[in-house]
């Protein structure tokens, strides 16, 4: 298996990455929004965020 960031051989300790550095690069890409999961939903993103905010504000 090769590292999806730099194409070096993976290290079992950091699998599927070759090093902690590549794992951190991948995490930073997710956190910055560089990666996105596409959606086929017709839902308006603003409405979805408003609904999420309403649910998040309610105690469980």
Phi, psi and omega in degrees: 000143179249153179293130181288349181268309187240356178071014172280168177295142182284157176251130182307325182295327185245013185312132014269013181261170181266342184202170176297323180302311181293323176297319179292323177298316179298315179299317179297324178295320177295315184291331180275350180090009178296326176263144177215146177264119182292154181227143175263005183291141176272000182296139178288127181302325180294317178296320180297318178295320178298317179295322178295317179298321180294318179292319182295331181281346182270137176289152181280000000 
